[in-house]
Amino acid sequence: MPLLVMKFGGTSVADLDRIANAAAKVQREVERGYDVIVIVSAMSGKTNELVGWVEGTSRLYDAREYDAVVASGENVTAGLMALRLQEMGVPARSWQGWQVPINTTAQHSAARFVSIPRANIDAKFAEGMKVAVVAGFQGIGPDGRITTLGRGGSDTTAVAFAAAFGAERCDIYTDVDGVYTTDPRISSKARKLDRIAFEEMLELASLGAKVLQTRSVELAMRYNVRLRVLSSFEDTDETSGTLVCDEDEIMESRVVSGVAYSRDEAKITLVTVEDRPGISAAIFQPLADAGVNVDMIVQNISEKDYEDHPGSVTDMTFSCPVNQVERARKAMENARSAGLIAYDDLAVDTEVAKVSVVGIGMRSHAGVAARMFKALADENINIKVIATSEIKISVLIDRKYMELAVQALHDAFELERA
Amino acid sequence: MPLLVMKFGGTSVADLDRIANAAAKVQREVERGYDVIVIVSAMSGKTNELVGWVEGTSRLYDAREYDAVVASGENVTAGLMALRLQEMGVPARSWQGWQVPINTTAQHSAARFVSIPRANIDAKFAEGMKVAVVAGFQGIGPDGRITTLGRGGSDTTAVAFAAAFGAERCDIYTDVDGVYTTDPRISSKARKLDRIAFEEMLELASLGAKVLQTRSVELAMRYNVRLRVLSSFEDTDETSGTLVCDEDEIMESRVVSGVAYSRDEAKITLVTVEDRPGISAAIFQPLADAGVNVDMIVQNISEKDYEDHPGSVTDMTFSCPVNQVERARKAMENARSAGLIAYDDLAVDTEVAKVSVVGIGMRSHAGVAARMFKALADENINIKVIATSEIKISVLIDRKYMELAVQALHDAFELERA
C-alpha cells in the first residue's frame, strides 16, 4: 500500500471545525488508496498557554518537566483527530511519542531523532488501520522521559516519519498555499512556485521565510523526502502547493528562484581589532557562548597603522538579530576585560535589513551578483555588507530601503514570469 | 523514611497560585521528614474542556481516544507541580501513568488497578528525590494504551499509591475542611467530625456526600489506608480535617455519625405485577442493561386478587436518580412488550428525596429506627419508602420536606455535640 505523510500545523487544527476539515483531507487520501500517517501540532494557542504556565511556575525550569507539560498539547490534537476520522468511518488511532516509540536524544526541549521503529505502527496497518495520527514535536528520551524537539519540531517529525516509512510524499498543510518567489505582502508580483529545490528552500527558510523550518528541509534533503507545502484552508488536489524536491525533478532552469529578506538585523563592527592568528575564534567563541546567532561575518583587511597600534590591525563586522545586540555587546566587553581580545570601539547599526537572492541556477550562471548590485545601485541603495554562498547572495542595507530592494530584485530577475 | 501520600483535586490546583499554595503544603511535609507522593487532578475546568472537545468531535467516541485526550489534563498539572517544588528547592519530578507504570485493566474510561510496581519511583527516592508528583486518574492498559479510571479516579489513585507504598497516611486536600455530621448549608448545627469509620464514610459517600468518592473509601478500607480529608485553602496541621480510619481507632462511641441526603430521587412503582419466581430478575436486569442506577427496592406483598389477575400479584417499588426516569420507563415498557414481565401501571413520583442516618453504633444500639421515625413523625413528614443496611437507615420523603427532615434528625441524634 503506498503511504503518505500529512502534517497539520496549529492553525490548521485550531478548533473542532478545522480538525474536521483536516480530517476530510486525510479521508480523501485514504479513498485514493493511501495508508496515511498524520502528524499534528497542538491546537493554536495551546502551546503558548502551556509554556506560559511553565514559565509562570519556574523561572529556570527543568526542561524535562517543561517537555512533559508542553507535549500534552499535541496529544490532545492527536486523539481528537483520530476520533474525527473514526466518526467519518476511517479506521484510525492516535499515537503519542512514547507509544510509537519516537526515540530521541536526551536533550530536552531540543531533542534529535535517534530512531523511529516501524513495527508498532506497521502492525496496526496490517490489522486494517488506515490512518496513524501521531503527536508531533515530541519523543521519548533514553531515560524514558518525554522529550520535545524544539522549534519546527512538528514539520521535522513529519519528514522523519516520511523517511522512516518510505512515504511517497510528505504533505505539509499550513496557512499559506505554497512557496512564493518573495513575500506577497511586499511585492504584488510575487508568484507561487510549483517546485523548488531542497537547497533553495533551505536558504529561503534560513533567511526567514516562515513556510518551512530549516531543520525539516535539511532532513528532507538528506533522506530525499519529497515535501509538499499546501494550504489547509483551500480545496487542494495533487497539483496544489509547492513541491520541495531534488533539483533533478525540476525541469525548468532558473537562475534565481526567490528573493528573501530579514527585517530585524543589526550590524556590529569591532573597530581596530588587533589582528593575530586565532583572533576570529577569540571573538566568536564568546558570542556563541552568549547565545548570539551570528549570521554574516566580514573581515576588512585594514591598512591602518596608528601610532598606538604598531602591529597589524583590522575591522571585524558581523550581523545578528537586533534583539541580541546587547547580549553581543556584553560578551565582547567581557572578552576585552578578560584580555582575550583588544579593540578600540564597538560600532552598532541597528537600522539594517538583509535581502538575499537564492537560486540553484547561480552555480552555472555568472553575473548574478553584478545584476543584483546594479539593480540596487539603480535605486540608489547603498550596500553595507555582502555575503555569498554557492546558491545565495545576501546584502545588508538600510532598513528603510528593504521593501524597495525586494521589489527591485524581483523585477531584475523577472521572477513574476513562470 | 516515612512516606505520605497527598492528593490535590481540581479546585486545589486551579491556577498557578493554587499550585504554589499546594506545593507549600507538600514542602512542609518534606521538612517534617516525609518522602511524599503527590497525586494531582487536572486544573479545574480543564477536564471539562477536553471532554467537551471529545464529545464535540465524535458522538459515539472510542473510549481509548477519549482516555488519551482526557488524561493529558493531569499530566499538565503534574509537570507544573514538580516545577513549582523544584523552584522551592524540593527535589521533585513528575510521573505520568505509563511511566510509573500504573497498570490497569483494559476497560477504558472505567479501568481498575492491576498493579503499581514500586521499583521506578523507589529508585528515584533512593537517588534523593523527595517528592514524586503523579498524574491521577490514569494508567496504562495491557495493550500499552492510556486508560482512565472514571469518576473519582484521582482519589482512588491516591489510596492505591498509599496502599502500594505503605504510606503512613493519605491526605486528600479538597475545598472543604472535613467531613461533617450533615451538610452545613442545610443545618447550621452541622459539626465537623475529627474521625469517622471507613464504613460510615462509605455510606455517606454513596449517599451523595461529595467529599470522597465511594470507590476510594472502599479501597482504603480494604487496605486499611488511613485517609484524611482536609482543606487546601486553610492553614492545616496534623490535627486538621477528618481522619477516615478503622473503627478501632475511634474512641468515642456514637450511635449515629451523620445525616446524609440525596435531593434528586424518583420513586417508581410497578403496580400489580404478576408475582412469580424470577420476577425480580426479570424487572431489574432490563434496568441494569439500560444503565439505570436503581437504589432502594421495596416489594409489597399484595393481597390483591382482582378478577383479571387470578394468580398472585404484588407491587414493586424502586428509586433511581430523577434524570433516569425516562430511561427506566422505556426499559420497563420494552420488557413488557417483549413479554418478559406483566404489570398494570407504572407510577412515577419525581418529587421525592432520600434522607439517611449513618452510624457504626447502630449495630449495637436498638431503637435507632424508632427514634428516626418519631423525629420525622413529629414534623408530620410522611415516609414513603424505607431501606436499611447494617449501619444506615434511609427513607424517601416528599422533596419539599428534605431540609426540615435533615435538621430534625440532626437534632434528634444530638449531632451538634461532640
Chai-1 contact restraints between the chains, C-beta under 6 A:
chainA,res_idxA,chainB,res_idxB,connection_type,confidence,min_distance_angstrom,max_distance_angstrom,comment,restraint_id
A,L16,B,G56,contact,1.0,0.0,6.0,A-B,restraint_1
A,L16,B,T57,contact,1.0,0.0,6.0,A-B,restraint_2
A,W53,B,L80,contact,1.0,0.0,6.0,A-B,restraint_3
A,G56,B,L16,contact,1.0,0.0,6.0,A-B,restraint_4
A,T57,B,L16,contact,1.0,0.0,6.0,A-B,restraint_5
A,T57,B,L80,contact,1.0,0.0,6.0,A-B,restraint_6
A,T57,B,L83,contact,1.0,0.0,6.0,A-B,restraint_7
A,T57,B,R84,contact,1.0,0.0,6.0,A-B,restraint_8
A,S58,B,L83,contact,1.0,0.0,6.0,A-B,restraint_9
A,S58,B,E87,contact,1.0,0.0,6.0,A-B,restraint_10
A,Y61,B,L83,contact,1.0,0.0,6.0,A-B,restraint_11
A,D62,B,Q86,contact,1.0,0.0,6.0,A-B,restraint_12
A,E65,B,G79,contact,1.0,0.0,6.0,A-B,restraint_13
A,E65,B,A82,contact,1.0,0.0,6.0,A-B,restraint_14
A,E65,B,L83,contact,1.0,0.0,6.0,A-B,restraint_15
A,E65,B,S94,contact,1.0,0.0,6.0,A-B,restraint_16
A,A68,B,G79,contact,1.0,0.0,6.0,A-B,restraint_17
A,A68,B,S94,contact,1.0,0.0,6.0,A-B,restraint_18
A,V69,B,V76,contact,1.0,0.0,6.0,A-B,restraint_19
A,V69,B,G79,contact,1.0,0.0,6.0,A-B,restraint_20
A,S72,B,S72,contact,1.0,0.0,6.0,A-B,restraint_21
A,S72,B,N75,contact,1.0,0.0,6.0,A-B,restraint_22
A,S72,B,V76,contact,1.0,0.0,6.0,A-B,restraint_23
A,N75,B,S72,contact,1.0,0.0,6.0,A-B,restraint_24
A,V76,B,V69,contact,1.0,0.0,6.0,A-B,restraint_25
A,V76,B,S72,contact,1.0,0.0,6.0,A-B,restraint_26
A,G79,B,E65,contact,1.0,0.0,6.0,A-B,restraint_27
A,G79,B,A68,contact,1.0,0.0,6.0,A-B,restraint_28
A,G79,B,V69,contact,1.0,0.0,6.0,A-B,restraint_29
A,L80,B,W53,contact,1.0,0.0,6.0,A-B,restraint_30
A,L80,B,T57,contact,1.0,0.0,6.0,A-B,restraint_31
A,A82,B,E65,contact,1.0,0.0,6.0,A-B,restraint_32
A,L83,B,T57,contact,1.0,0.0,6.0,A-B,restraint_33
A,L83,B,S58,contact,1.0,0.0,6.0,A-B,restraint_34
A,L83,B,Y61,contact,1.0,0.0,6.0,A-B,restraint_35
A,L83,B,E65,contact,1.0,0.0,6.0,A-B,restraint_36
A,R84,B,T57,contact,1.0,0.0,6.0,A-B,restraint_37
A,Q86,B,D62,contact,1.0,0.0,6.0,A-B,restraint_38
A,E87,B,S58,contact,1.0,0.0,6.0,A-B,restraint_39
A,S94,B,E65,contact,1.0,0.0,6.0,A-B,restraint_40
A,S94,B,A68,contact,1.0,0.0,6.0,A-B,restraint_41
